[in-house]
Amino acid sequence: SAPEVHVDGELYQVTLPDGAAGYVRVVITDDTEAFAFLQNANVLTDLYHGDESEGVTSSGANEFCPSDIADHFHLDFHAAGTYYLELGPTASNSAWLFLTTAEGHGHEH
């Protein structure tokens, strides 16, 4: 029942359950490296491939606009399948999320 989001450079506003984590689903068809940008720190707490935790590590605030993008992550969707991003809980019960491909960004992780 998790809403689906895409690695497409679109901004998603995600509504989360009161005082609890929520999930969004990302369906991947090929090995994909991506960046996740979030307005608030400590919102993205885990990445699951199916029901197995992959873990996430924050790369901190975005260097170009740290006051607007407090947290970003390099995500490795290493195989085709369904992934889930665990978000929250947050004080406002919502979060915005921006997923874009890492291709062409020159980052080595």
DSSP file with accessible surface (Angstrom, degrees, kcal/mol):
  #  RESIDUE AA STRUCTURE BP1 BP2  ACC     N-H-->O    O-->H-N    N-H-->O    O-->H-N    TCO  KAPPA ALPHA  PHI   PSI    X-CA   Y-CA   Z-CA
    1    1 A S              0   0  173      0, 0.0     3,-0.0     0, 0.0    22,-0.0   0.000 360.0 360.0 360.0   3.1    0.0    0.0    0.0
    2    2 A A        -     0   0   13      1,-0.1    22,-0.2    22,-0.1    23,-0.0  -0.518 360.0-110.9 -70.5 134.3    3.1    2.3   -0.1
    3    3 A P        -     0   0   78      0, 0.0    22,-3.0     0, 0.0     2,-0.4  -0.356  33.3-117.4 -64.0 146.7    2.7    5.0   -2.7
    4    4 A E  B     -a   25   0A  72     20,-0.2     2,-0.3    -3,-0.0    22,-0.2  -0.694  32.2-179.0 -90.0 136.1    5.0    4.7   -5.7
    5    5 A V        -     0   0    5     20,-2.9    22,-0.5    -2,-0.4     2,-0.3  -0.850  14.2-140.3-122.9 165.8    7.6    7.3   -6.5
    6    6 A H        -     0   0   83     -2,-0.3     2,-1.9    20,-0.1    93,-0.4  -0.904  23.6-116.1-129.8 155.6   10.1    7.3   -9.4
    7    7 A V  S    S+     0   0   38     -2,-0.3    94,-0.2     1,-0.2    93,-0.2  -0.621  79.9 115.0 -84.2  76.6   13.7    8.3  -10.0
    8    8 A D  S    S-     0   0   73     -2,-1.9    92,-0.2    91,-0.6    -1,-0.2   0.292  88.7-102.7-135.6   7.1   12.6   11.0  -12.3
    9    9 A G  S    S+     0   0   27     90,-2.9     2,-0.3    -3,-0.3    91,-0.1   0.682  76.3 135.8  74.9  16.2   13.5   14.4  -10.9
   10   10 A E        -     0   0  113     89,-0.4    89,-0.8    -4,-0.3     2,-0.5  -0.714  57.1-120.4 -94.7 149.5   10.0   15.1   -9.7
   11   11 A L  E     -E   98   0B 106     -2,-0.3     2,-0.5    87,-0.2    87,-0.2  -0.769  28.4-162.8 -89.6 128.0    9.3   16.5   -6.2
   12   12 A Y  E     -E   97   0B  46     85,-3.1    85,-2.8    -2,-0.5     2,-0.6  -0.954  12.0-154.3-114.7 130.3    7.1   14.3   -4.1
   13   13 A Q  E     -E   96   0B 118     -2,-0.5     2,-0.5    83,-0.2    83,-0.2  -0.922  21.1-160.5 -98.4 117.0    5.2   15.4   -1.0
   14   14 A V  E     -E   95   0B   9     81,-3.8    81,-2.1    -2,-0.6     2,-0.5  -0.880   9.0-146.7-107.7 127.0    4.7   12.3    1.2
   15   15 A T  E     -E   94   0B 121     -2,-0.5    79,-0.3    79,-0.2    78,-0.1  -0.800  20.2-160.5 -91.0 130.3    2.1   12.1    3.9
   16   16 A L        -     0   0    7     77,-3.2     3,-0.1    -2,-0.5     5,-0.1  -0.779  24.4 -95.8-111.0 155.2    3.3   10.0    6.9
   17   17 A P    >   -     0   0   66      0, 0.0     3,-1.7     0, 0.0     2,-0.2  -0.298  57.6 -82.5 -64.0 152.3    1.3    8.3    9.7
   18   18 A D  T 3  S-     0   0  137      1,-0.3     3,-0.1    71,-0.1    73,-0.1  -0.381 107.6 -14.5 -58.0 120.0    0.9   10.2   12.9
   19   19 A G  T 3  S+     0   0   64     71,-0.4     2,-0.3    -2,-0.2    -1,-0.3   0.655 121.4  90.9  63.4  19.1    4.1    9.6   15.0
   20   20 A A  S <  S-     0   0   42     -3,-1.7    70,-0.3    70,-0.1    -1,-0.2  -0.928  79.9 -93.2-141.1 163.7    5.2    6.7   12.9
   21   21 A A        -     0   0   26     -2,-0.3     2,-0.3    67,-0.3    67,-0.2  -0.402  36.5-161.5 -72.6 153.5    7.4    5.9    9.9
   22   22 A G  E     - B   0  87A   6     65,-3.0    65,-3.1    -6,-0.1     2,-0.3  -0.816   6.4-136.4-127.6 173.0    5.9    5.7    6.5
   23   23 A Y  E     - B   0  86A  98     -2,-0.3     2,-0.3    63,-0.2    63,-0.2  -0.962   9.2-162.9-135.5 147.8    7.1    4.1    3.2
   24   24 A V  E     - B   0  85A   1     61,-1.6    61,-2.4    -2,-0.3     2,-0.4  -0.944  22.0-132.2-123.4 152.6    7.3    4.9   -0.5
   25   25 A R  E     -aB   4  84A  73    -22,-3.0   -20,-2.9    -2,-0.3     2,-0.5  -0.854  15.2-169.0-109.0 137.1    7.9    2.3   -3.1
   26   26 A V  E     - B   0  83A   1     57,-2.9    57,-2.9    -2,-0.4     2,-0.6  -0.990   9.5-155.1-125.4 118.4   10.4    2.6   -6.0
   27   27 A V  E     - B   0  82A  62    -22,-0.5     2,-0.4    -2,-0.5    55,-0.2  -0.865  13.7-166.4 -96.8 122.1   10.2    0.0   -8.8
   28   28 A I  E     - B   0  81A  12     53,-3.1    53,-2.7    -2,-0.6     3,-0.1  -0.908  18.2-175.2-113.0 133.9   13.5   -0.4  -10.5
   29   29 A T  S    S+     0   0  129     -2,-0.4     2,-0.3    51,-0.2    51,-0.2   0.567  72.6  14.5-102.8 -12.2   14.0   -2.2  -13.9
   30   30 A D  S    S-     0   0  115     49,-0.2    -1,-0.2    51,-0.1    49,-0.2  -0.976 102.3 -64.3-155.0 161.4   17.8   -2.0  -14.1
   31   31 A D        +     0   0   94     -2,-0.3     2,-0.4    47,-0.2    47,-0.2  -0.305  64.9 178.7 -50.9 120.0   20.8   -1.3  -12.0
   32   32 A T  E     -F   77   0B  34     45,-3.0    45,-2.7    47,-0.1     2,-0.4  -0.994  25.8-157.9-137.6 129.4   20.4    2.3  -11.0
   33   33 A E  E     +F   76   0B  82     -2,-0.4    69,-2.7    43,-0.2    70,-0.5  -0.892  28.5 169.7-102.7 137.9   22.3    4.8   -8.9
   34   34 A A  E     -FG  75 101B   0     41,-2.9    41,-3.3    -2,-0.4     2,-0.4  -0.918  31.6-128.3-142.8 165.0   20.3    7.7   -7.6
   35   35 A F  E     -FG  74 100B   7     65,-3.2    65,-2.2    -2,-0.3     2,-0.5  -0.953  16.0-156.5-114.5 139.9   20.4   10.7   -5.3
   36   36 A A  E     -FG  73  99B   0     37,-2.3    37,-2.2    -2,-0.4     2,-0.4  -0.978   9.4-166.3-114.1 126.6   17.6   11.3   -2.7
   37   37 A F  E     -FG  72  98B  25     61,-2.7    61,-1.9    -2,-0.5     2,-0.4  -0.944   5.9-174.4-114.3 135.5   17.2   14.9   -1.6
   38   38 A L  E     -FG  71  97B   1     33,-2.8    33,-1.6    -2,-0.4    32,-0.4  -0.976  28.8-138.0-132.4 145.2   15.1   15.8    1.5
   39   39 A Q  S    S+     0   0   89     57,-0.8    31,-0.8    -2,-0.4     2,-0.3   0.839  90.5  43.4 -69.2 -33.9   14.1   19.1    3.0
   40   40 A N  S >  S-     0   0   77     56,-0.3     3,-0.7    29,-0.1    31,-0.1  -0.880  85.7-115.0-117.5 148.5   14.7   18.0    6.6
   41   41 A A  T 3  S+     0   0   49     -2,-0.3    30,-0.1     1,-0.2    -2,-0.0  -0.352  93.4  23.9 -74.1 155.7   17.5   15.9    8.1
   42   42 A N  T 3  S+     0   0  135      2,-0.1    -1,-0.2    28,-0.1    46,-0.1   0.728  86.5 112.8  64.5  26.7   16.9   12.5    9.6
   43   43 A V    <   +     0   0    4     -3,-0.7    45,-2.8     1,-0.1     2,-0.7   0.873  63.2  62.4 -92.7 -46.3   13.8   11.8    7.5
   44   44 A L  E     +C   87   0A   6     43,-0.2    43,-0.2     1,-0.2    -1,-0.1  -0.714  61.0 164.3 -81.9 115.4   15.1    8.9    5.3
   45   45 A T  E     +     0   0A  63     41,-2.8    11,-0.3    -2,-0.7     2,-0.3   0.636  54.1   0.5-111.7 -18.0   15.9    6.2    7.8
   46   46 A D  E     -C   86   0A  23     40,-1.1    40,-2.8     9,-0.1     2,-0.4  -0.988  49.1-141.2-165.4 160.1   16.3    3.0    5.7
   47   47 A L  E     -C   85   0A   5     -2,-0.3     7,-4.1    38,-0.2     8,-1.1  -0.998  21.2-166.2-126.4 129.2   16.2    1.4    2.3
   48   48 A Y  E     -CD  84  53A  53     36,-2.8    36,-2.6    -2,-0.4     2,-0.7  -0.951  17.1-155.3-117.8 137.8   14.7   -2.0    1.8
   49   49 A H  E >  S-CD  83  52A  50      3,-2.6     3,-1.8    -2,-0.4     2,-0.4  -0.957  84.4 -41.0-105.5 106.3   15.0   -4.3   -1.3
   50   50 A G  T 3  S-     0   0   36     32,-2.1    34,-0.1    -2,-0.7    -2,-0.0  -0.582 125.4 -30.5  67.6-124.2   11.8   -6.3   -0.8
   51   51 A D  T 3  S+     0   0  153     -2,-0.4     2,-0.5    -3,-0.1    -1,-0.2   0.280 117.0 102.3-108.6  15.3   11.8   -6.9    2.9
   52   52 A E  E <  S-D   49   0A 136     -3,-1.8    -3,-2.6     2,-0.0     2,-0.2  -0.845  73.4-123.1-103.9 126.2   15.6   -6.9    3.4
   53   53 A S  E     +D   48   0A  61     -2,-0.5    -5,-0.3    -5,-0.2    -2,-0.1  -0.435  26.4 178.9 -67.7 131.6   17.2   -3.8    4.8
   54   54 A E        -     0   0   72     -7,-4.1    -6,-0.2    -2,-0.2    -1,-0.2   0.560  37.1-139.1-100.5 -21.0   20.0   -2.3    2.6
   55   55 A G        -     0   0   35     -8,-1.1     2,-0.3     1,-0.1    -9,-0.1   0.214   9.3-128.6  76.4 157.9   20.7    0.6    5.1
   56   56 A V        -     0   0   37    -11,-0.3     2,-0.4    19,-0.1    19,-0.1  -0.986   9.8-158.2-140.9 150.3   21.3    4.3    4.2
   57   57 A T        -     0   0  121     -2,-0.3    17,-0.5    17,-0.3     2,-0.1  -0.991  24.2-125.1-131.1 124.7   24.0    6.8    5.2
   58   58 A S  B     -H   73   0B  52     -2,-0.4    15,-0.2     1,-0.1     3,-0.1  -0.366   8.6-158.6 -67.3 143.6   23.4   10.5    4.9
   59   59 A S        -     0   0   56     13,-3.3    14,-0.1     1,-0.4    -1,-0.1   0.257  46.3-125.7 -99.7   7.1   25.7   12.6    2.9
   60   60 A G        -     0   0   28     12,-0.4    12,-0.9     2,-0.1    -1,-0.4  -0.266  55.2 -11.0  83.0-167.0   24.6   15.6    4.9
   61   61 A A  S    S-     0   0   46     10,-0.2     2,-0.3     1,-0.1     9,-0.2  -0.293  80.6 -96.6 -66.2 149.9   23.2   18.9    3.6
   62   62 A N    >   -     0   0   20      7,-2.3     3,-0.6     3,-0.3     7,-0.2  -0.525  29.7-137.8 -68.1 129.8   23.4   19.7   -0.1
   63   63 A E  T 3  S+     0   0  148     -2,-0.3    -1,-0.1     1,-0.2    -2,-0.1   0.756  98.4  50.4 -65.4 -24.9   26.5   21.8   -0.6
   64   64 A F  T 3  S+     0   0  167      1,-0.2    -1,-0.2     2,-0.1    -2,-0.0   0.743 131.0  10.3 -87.8 -24.7   24.8   24.2   -3.1
   65   65 A C    X>  +     0   0   38     -3,-0.6     4,-2.4     4,-0.2     3,-1.2  -0.368  68.2 163.3-150.9  66.5   21.7   25.0   -1.0
   66   66 A P  T 34 S+     0   0   74      0, 0.0    -4,-0.1     0, 0.0    -3,-0.1   0.772  76.3  57.0 -62.9 -26.0   22.1   23.7    2.6
   67   67 A S  T 34 S+     0   0  112      1,-0.2     3,-0.2    -6,-0.1    -2,-0.0   0.755 116.4  35.6 -77.7 -20.0   19.3   25.8    4.0
   68   68 A D  T <4 S+     0   0  100     -3,-1.2     2,-0.5     1,-0.2    -1,-0.2   0.746 123.5  39.8 -99.6 -31.9   16.8   24.3    1.5
   69   69 A I     <  +     0   0   27     -4,-2.4    -7,-2.3    -7,-0.2    -1,-0.2  -0.858  63.4 174.7-123.9  94.2   18.1   20.7    1.3
   70   70 A A        +     0   0   31    -31,-0.8     2,-0.3    -2,-0.5   -31,-0.2   0.647  65.9  24.0 -76.7 -16.3   19.1   19.6    4.7
   71   71 A D  E     +F   38   0B   5    -33,-1.6   -33,-2.8   -30,-0.1     2,-0.3  -0.997  58.4 176.0-152.0 140.6   19.9   15.9    3.8
   72   72 A H  E     -F   37   0B  32    -12,-0.9   -13,-3.3    -2,-0.3   -12,-0.4  -0.989   8.9-161.8-146.2 156.2   20.8   13.9    0.8
   73   73 A F  E     -FH  36  58B   6    -37,-2.2   -37,-2.3    -2,-0.3     2,-0.6  -0.977  20.1-133.5-136.1 146.2   21.7   10.3    0.1
   74   74 A H  E     -F   35   0B  36    -17,-0.5     2,-0.4    -2,-0.3   -17,-0.3  -0.911  32.3-164.3 -96.7 121.0   23.4    8.3   -2.6
   75   75 A L  E     -F   34   0B   4    -41,-3.3   -41,-2.9    -2,-0.6     2,-0.7  -0.924  12.5-155.7-113.5 133.3   21.2    5.2   -3.2
   76   76 A D  E     -F   33   0B  71     -2,-0.4     2,-1.5   -43,-0.2   -43,-0.2  -0.887   6.5-172.9-109.4  99.0   22.3    2.1   -5.1
   77   77 A F  E     +F   32   0B   0    -45,-2.7   -45,-3.0    -2,-0.7   -47,-0.1  -0.734  17.8 178.2 -85.6  83.8   19.4    0.3   -6.5
   78   78 A H        +     0   0   76     -2,-1.5     2,-0.3   -47,-0.2   -47,-0.2   0.522  53.9  24.1 -77.4  -8.4   21.7   -2.5   -7.5
   79   79 A A  S    S-     0   0   36    -49,-0.2   -49,-0.2   -47,-0.1   -51,-0.1  -0.989  90.1 -88.1-152.6 155.3   19.2   -4.9   -9.0
   80   80 A A  S    S+     0   0   60     -2,-0.3     2,-0.3   -51,-0.2   -51,-0.2  -0.306  78.7  78.6 -61.1 147.1   15.8   -4.8  -10.7
   81   81 A G  E    S-B   28   0A  25    -53,-2.7   -53,-3.1   -51,-0.1     2,-0.5  -0.899  81.9 -47.4 146.9-169.7   13.0   -5.1   -8.2
   82   82 A T  E     -B   27   0A  49     -2,-0.3   -32,-2.1   -55,-0.2     2,-0.3  -0.860  47.6-172.9-103.3 127.9   10.9   -3.2   -5.7
   83   83 A Y  E     -BC  26  49A   0    -57,-2.9   -57,-2.9    -2,-0.5     2,-0.4  -0.857   9.3-151.0-115.5 153.3   12.6   -1.0   -3.1
   84   84 A Y  E     -BC  25  48A  72    -36,-2.6   -36,-2.8    -2,-0.3     2,-0.5  -0.991   3.3-151.1-127.3 132.4   11.0    0.8   -0.2
   85   85 A L  E     -BC  24  47A   0    -61,-2.4   -61,-1.6    -2,-0.4     2,-0.6  -0.901  14.5-143.9 -99.8 124.4   12.3    4.0    1.4
   86   86 A E  E     -BC  23  46A  35    -40,-2.8   -41,-2.8    -2,-0.5   -40,-1.1  -0.814  23.0-173.2 -89.0 124.3   11.4    4.3    5.1
   87   87 A L  E     -BC  22  44A   0    -65,-3.1   -65,-3.0    -2,-0.6   -43,-0.2  -0.958  21.2 -67.6-122.8 135.1   10.6    7.9    6.0
   88   88 A G        -     0   0    4    -45,-2.8   -67,-0.3    -2,-0.4     2,-0.2  -0.287  14.2-128.3  88.1-171.0   10.0    9.5    9.4
   89   89 A P        +     0   0   77      0, 0.0     2,-0.3     0, 0.0    -1,-0.3   0.462  53.4 179.4 -74.8 159.8    8.5    9.9   11.8
   90   90 A T    >   -     0   0   22    -70,-0.3     3,-0.6    -2,-0.2   -71,-0.4  -0.890  40.4-117.7-127.1 160.6    8.4   13.6   11.5
   91   91 A A  T 3  S+     0   0  113     -2,-0.3    -1,-0.1     1,-0.2   -72,-0.0   0.827 116.9  41.9 -66.5 -29.7    6.9   16.4   13.6
   92   92 A S  T 3  S-     0   0   76      2,-0.3    -1,-0.2   -74,-0.0     3,-0.1   0.481 104.1-126.1 -98.1  -3.1    4.7   17.5   10.7
   93   93 A N  S <  S+     0   0   39     -3,-0.6   -77,-3.2     1,-0.2     2,-0.3   0.742  81.5  81.9  61.9  24.1    3.7   14.0    9.4
   94   94 A S  E     -E   15   0B  31    -79,-0.3     2,-0.3     2,-0.0    -2,-0.3  -0.985  52.0-176.7-149.9 161.1    4.9   14.9    6.0
   95   95 A A  E     -E   14   0B   5    -81,-2.1   -81,-3.8    -2,-0.3     2,-0.4  -0.986  20.9-132.1-152.7 148.7    8.1   15.0    4.0
   96   96 A W  E     -E   13   0B  40     -2,-0.3   -57,-0.8   -83,-0.2     2,-0.4  -0.891  24.5-171.1-107.2 145.8    9.2   16.1    0.6
   97   97 A L  E     -EG  12  38B   0    -85,-2.8   -85,-3.1    -2,-0.4     2,-0.4  -0.994  11.7-169.0-137.7 135.8   11.4   13.8   -1.4
   98   98 A F  E     -EG  11  37B  63    -61,-1.9   -61,-2.7    -2,-0.4     2,-0.5  -0.992   8.3-170.9-129.1 118.3   13.3   14.4   -4.7
   99   99 A L  E     + G   0  36B   0    -89,-0.8   -90,-2.9    -2,-0.4   -91,-0.6  -0.955  12.5 164.5-112.8 129.9   14.9   11.3   -6.5
  100  100 A T  E     - G   0  35B  31    -65,-2.2   -65,-3.2    -2,-0.5   -92,-0.1  -0.979  40.7 -95.3-141.1 153.7   17.1   11.8   -9.5
  101  101 A T  E     - G   0  34B  55     -2,-0.3   -67,-0.3   -67,-0.2   -69,-0.0  -0.361  19.8-144.1 -67.4 147.3   19.6    9.6  -11.3
  102  102 A A    >   +     0   0   13    -69,-2.7     3,-2.2   -27,-0.2     5,-0.4   0.533  59.9 126.3 -86.8  -7.9   23.3    9.9  -10.3
  103  103 A E  T 3  S+     0   0  163    -70,-0.5    -2,-0.0     1,-0.3   -71,-0.0  -0.243  77.2  11.9 -56.7 129.9   24.3    9.3  -13.9
  104  104 A G  T 3  S+     0   0   83      3,-0.1    -1,-0.3     1,-0.1    -2,-0.1   0.444  95.5 106.6  84.5   0.2   26.6   12.0  -15.1
  105  105 A H  S <  S-     0   0   97     -3,-2.2    -2,-0.1     2,-0.1     3,-0.1   0.567  77.4-135.2 -89.3 -10.1   27.2   13.6  -11.7
  106  106 A G        +     0   0   72     -4,-0.3     2,-0.4     1,-0.2    -3,-0.1   0.630  52.4 144.3  71.4  13.5   30.8   12.2  -11.5
  107  107 A H        -     0   0   92     -5,-0.4     2,-0.5     2,-0.0    -1,-0.2  -0.704  37.0-154.1 -87.4 135.8   30.5   11.0   -7.9
  108  108 A E              0   0  178     -2,-0.4     0, 0.0    -3,-0.1     0, 0.0  -0.941 360.0 360.0-109.3 123.0   32.2    7.8   -6.9
  109  109 A H              0   0  135     -2,-0.5    -2,-0.0     0, 0.0     0, 0.0  -0.973 360.0 360.0-129.0 360.0   30.7    5.9   -4.0
